[in-house]
Amino acid sequence: RLDEVLGALGARWLLGFTWPQSILLASMFASHTLIPFPIIQRFGLGRNRAVTSTIGGTILTDTAALLVLAVIVKSGGGGVGAAFWSRLGLSLAALVAGSIFLLPRLGCWFFRRAAPDGAAEFIFVLAMTFLVAYASELAGVEPIIGAFLAGLAFSPVVPGRGVLMSRLHFVGYALFIPFFLLEVGMLVNPGLLARDWAAWRVALYMSATVTATKWLAARITAKGLRYSSAEGGLLFGLSVNQAAATLAAVLVGRTIGLFDDAILNGTVLMILVTCILGPWMTERCGRRVAELQARTPPVWPPRSGRVLAAVGSPAGAGPVLDLALLLAPDEDAGICALHVIQEGPDEKTAIAAADRILGSAIVRGAAGGARVEGLSRLEPSAAHGIVHAAREQRASTIVMGWSD
């Protein structure tokens, strides 16, 4: 909360903002967006302790920033009393409780009954997100808070690697985010930047404040948790980026009349600066962390991390591949889809059917964003084929179906 305190005081005394303006502006500093995370995945640092800490911090800071936004919007910039806090507390408590406790149970019930490769799962997640966003509006807060709560509720239910998550990412990156950025771009007034110093003054203050406070917080965290210097830089590179929640806060502030065009333009410039600085710092420090990990002696006996998924039919390939995607430690480990053909008079027909089965497994894995290799074996029994393939592929994990 260092960035919020310093940001609010600086906006109040340096920029001459009112306290509601200063608090809402400072709440934008606390949140951050994990824009450089693809760089982390490229270096294979998804399980690094600094990255894990930043992901956990993202959930906490974004939640706190959106709650501050809710309070500012609900108060309307004026005074608040006991009646206001009681109404806001009850409405937010009901919204959070309904989202966090009911949505995961409803999701588990639905996902058990829906077809694992159908569009029903995707439509269900979108429908629940819109429903919670509408419920947040009824509770008197912004719909983005409801959408964020829906994401928190579905995070333990929707696998991080799978067909459903790939579809959500695709629609978000290809549809929702471009339209969101289009709306923001249409609100920016480029001519104001050329003739008004206020936008540049706000942008300079916001960029300097968020960079300094995020760097100081990363240094303190790295020292307290005994992280290396490179891991501390990784913390800073991941947490300095301002995008999603910041844009949402400035748009809401402009809608309710707390922010003007100068603050909107300054915020966009600040986002541009941090989104250049963050990936650059992540690339620089991530490479150092990856090099240090590569020089660390491997644990003996070595584990390949490779997952062997034994598929016996096209219908059973989907659930087996979904579980294999969850168990694979990273994208580089790879998944081997195995189909064992038992020796006998019908083996020629079975060999032709194996191609179709393995093809559906490879397509299923590709839809989930994983690299899947198909392998068929001719063996006296399925058990012998699975054991022999696991030894040859040096698989650390075997996933297979189980009959009733």
N, C-alpha and C positions, 0 to 999 in steps of 0.2 A: 504493500500500500504506500510505499515511499513515493512512487511516481504520482499517485493521486494527491497526496498532501502537498508536495512541492508544486505540482501542476496547478492546483487550485489557488495556492497562495500567490504564485507568479502571475496567473491570469487576473487575480483580484488587484494586485498592487502594481504590476507592470503594464498590463493592458487596460486596466480600468473597468473590467467586467463586473457585473453584479454577481452576488454569491450563487444564485441558481445557474447563471451562465458559466461561472468558474467551476462549479462542481461537475456540471455536465461535460464541460471541456476536459476536465481532469480525468473523468471516468473513461474517456476515450484513450487515454494513455495507458491505463491498466490492461485493457484487452490487447490481444495480439492474434494474428492469423499465421498458421504454419505454412506459409507460402513456399519456403525452401525444402519442404519435406521430400519432394522427389529427389533432391540431391542426397539426402540422407539414405534413401532407398538405393540409390545408385552406388553409394559407398558401402552398403550392407551394414549400416549402423542403426537399424531400427530397434535393436535390443540394447543399445548402449544406455548406460545409467543416466547420462546427461539428457539424452533424447527422451527417455521415459519420464524424467522429472519435468521436462518442459511440457510434455503432453498433459500430464496431470495438472500442472500449473495453468495451462490454457483453459481447462474446464473450470477451474476455480475462478480465475480472473474474468473470463467472459461472463460467467454467471453473476459475479458481483457487479460488473459493469452494467449488465442489462437490468439488474435490480435497481441500481442507482438511476438508470434511465426511467424505469417504471415510476419511481418515487417523484422524480422531477416532473414527468409528464402528468402524473396524477395530481400533484400539488398545483399545477398550472402557474408555477412561478411565484405564487403568493404564500401567505402564511398557512401553517398547518396546525391542527389541534388534535385533541384526543379522539374526536369522532373520525377525523381523517385517518389517523394511524390505525384505529380499530377496523374501519372498513377496508383499508388497504391490506392490513395484516390478514384479515379473514379471507378476502378474495384471493390473495396470493397463496395463502396456505392451502385453500381448496384447490387452486390450480396446480400447485406443485404436487400435492398429495395425489390428486387424480391422475396426473401425468406419470409420476415416478412409480406409483404402486399399481395402478390399474393397467396402464398401457403395456408393460412387459408381460403381464399375465394374459392379457387379451392377445398379444402378439404370439406368445407360445401356443395358445389354444388354436389360433388361426393357422400358424405355420405347420402344425402337426396334421392339419386336415387339407391344406392346399397342395396342389401339385407342385413338386419341387422345381420343375423347370417351366412353369407357366407364368403368365403375366399377372396372376391374381395377387401374388406376394407384393409385387411392385405397386399395383393399384391400391392395395390395402395400406401400405406405408404412406403413400401420398395422401390418401383419404384421411388417415389418422392425423397426419401433420396439419392438414387444412382444418380439421375439426378442432384440434387443440389451439391452433392460431385463432380460430373464431371464438373459442372459449376464453382465451386471454383477452380478446377485445371486449367480451361481455364482462370480464372481471375488471375492466377499466385500465388495462395496460396495453402496450403495443403488441401486435400480432407476432412480431419477430421473436418476442420472448416465449410465446407458445411454441413456435417452430423450433426454437433452441431446446426447450424442455422435451419436445417430442424426440429430438435427436438424442438427448441424454437417456431417455427412456428406452429407445430402441437399440442403443449401443451394445448392451449385453445380449440382445436377442438376435440381431442381424450379424452374421459372421463378417469379420473384417476382410476376408478373402473369399469370394464366392460370386455366383451369378447375380444375386440380388444387389450386392454392394457395387458390382461393376455397372449395373444398370442405373443405380442411383447416382454414381459418380458421373456417368456419361450424360445423363439428363441434366444434372446440376452444372457441369462444366460446359455443355453444349447449348443449354437453353436458359436456365435460370440466371446464372452469373452474367452472361452477355446482356440479357435484358436489364438486369440490375445496373450494370455498368453503363448501359445505354441511357437509362434514366438519369444517372448521376452526371454523365457527360452533357446531357441536354440542359441540366440545371446550371452548369458552370458558365460563367460569363468571362470569356477570354479578354474582352475589351476592358473589363475592370482591372485586370492585372497590369495593363499598359498605362492606365491613368490614375490608379489609386494605390497608394503606398500601404494602406491598411492590410490588404491581403498578403503582401509580402512580409509585413511585420508579424502577422499571425503565423504565417508559414515558418518563418525563421524561429519564432519562439517555440512553436510546437515541435519542429524538427530537432532543435537543440535540446529541449526538455526531455522528449521521449528517448532520444539517443543517450543522453547523460544518465537518466534514471535507470533505463534498461541495462546499460553497461555497469552501473554501480550495483544494481541488484544481482546481475550475473556474477560479478566479482565476489560479492558477499556470500552468495549461495555456493559458489565453487570453493571458497575458502572454508565455509562452515561444513560442507559435505566432503571435503578433502578430494575434490576433483582436480585433475591436471589443468595446466594453463590452456591447453587446446580444448578440453571439455568445457571450460569456462567460456571460451570464445564461441563454442558451439551453442551454449545456452543463450548467449547474447544474439548470435546470428538468427536463431529460431524465434526469439521472443521480441525482437525489435520491429518486426513487420506489422504494419497497421493496414487493415483492409476491411474485412467484412463487418465486424461489430462497430468499427469506427465510422464507416460510411453510413451504417444504419443509424447510429447516434446523431450524426450531423444532419441527416435528412429529417429525422424526427424533431431535432432542435429547430431546424428551419421551418418545419410545418407548424409548430406551436408558437413561433415568433421569438424564440430566444436567440437564434443565430440569424445573421444576415448573410448577404452574398459574399462579403469579404471573408467571413469565417469559413464558409463553404469552399471558396477558392483556395484559401490557405490550407484547409484540411486536405484537399486533393493534392496540393503540392507536397505536403508532409507525407502523404501516402506514397507518392512517387519517390521521394528521397529514401524512405525506410525500406521500400520494396526493391530498391537498388542496393542499399547497404546490406540488408539481411542476407540475400542469396550470396553476395560476394563474400561476406564473413563466414557463412556456412560452408561454402566451397573451400575456402582457405583452411579453416580449422578442421573441417570434416576430413580433408585429405591427411592432415597430420594425425588425427585420431585413428584413421584407418591404417596408416603406416605403423603407428605404435602397436595396434592390435595384430598386424601381420608379423611383427617381430616377437610377439609374445609366444613362448613355447606352447604347442598344442597340448590339450589334455589327453592322457593315455588311459585306456585305449581310445583311438580316434573314432569319432562318430561322423558318418557322412551326412547325416540329416536327410538322407534320401528316403522317400516313402514309397512302398510297394502297395498298389491298390489292386486287389484281385477281383475282377469283374466276371460274372458268369452269364449275365443276360443284359440286353439293352435297358430293361426296366430297372434293374438293380444297379446299373452303372452310375446313375445320378447321385443317389444317396452315398454310395461308397466314395465317389470322387469328392463330394462336398466335405465329408469327414477327412479325407486325405488333405484337402486344401487347408483345413483348420490345423492339422497336425504338422504340416510342412513348416520348418522354421523360417524359411525365407524363399524368395523366388528363385534363387540360384541353386537351391538344393535339388529341385526337380522331382517329378512324380512319375513313376513307372506304372502304367496300366497293364495288368497281366491277365491273359485269358488262357486257361489250361484246356487243351484238347485231349480227351482220353482216347487212347489207342483202341481201334476196333473197326468193324466193317463200315461204320458211318463216318469215319474220320475225314473223308474228302468233303462231305457236306458240312461237317463241323468246322473245317478250315475256312471254307467260304463264309460261314456265319461269323467266324472270329473277326474277320475284317470289318464287318458291319458293327459288331459290338465294340471293338477297339476304336472305330471311327467315331461312334457316339461318345465314347469316353474322352477322346481327344478334343472334340468339339465342346463338351461340357467343361473341360478344364480351361480351354481357351476363353470361353465365356466368363469364367471366373478369374481371368488374368494370370493363369499359371501355365507353365511349360510342361506338357504331358507327353510322354513317349509310350507308344504302343508296343507290346511284346506278346507274342503267342508261342506256346510250347506244346509239343506232343509228348505226353507222359502217360505211364500206366494208370496214375491216379492224380486227382487234383492236389492232394496233400503233398505228394512228391514234387509236383511241378512248382508249387508255391515255395517250398523249402529250397529247392535248387535255384530258382530265380532270385530269391532273397539273398542267397550266398553269392551268386554271380554279380548281382547289382550292388552288393554291399549295402543293402537297405538297413536302416536303423529302426524302421517302423513298418509293420504289416497291417493293412486295413482290408478286411474281407467281410462278406455278408455271412449271416448265420440263419439257418433254416428255422422254421417255426418249431 
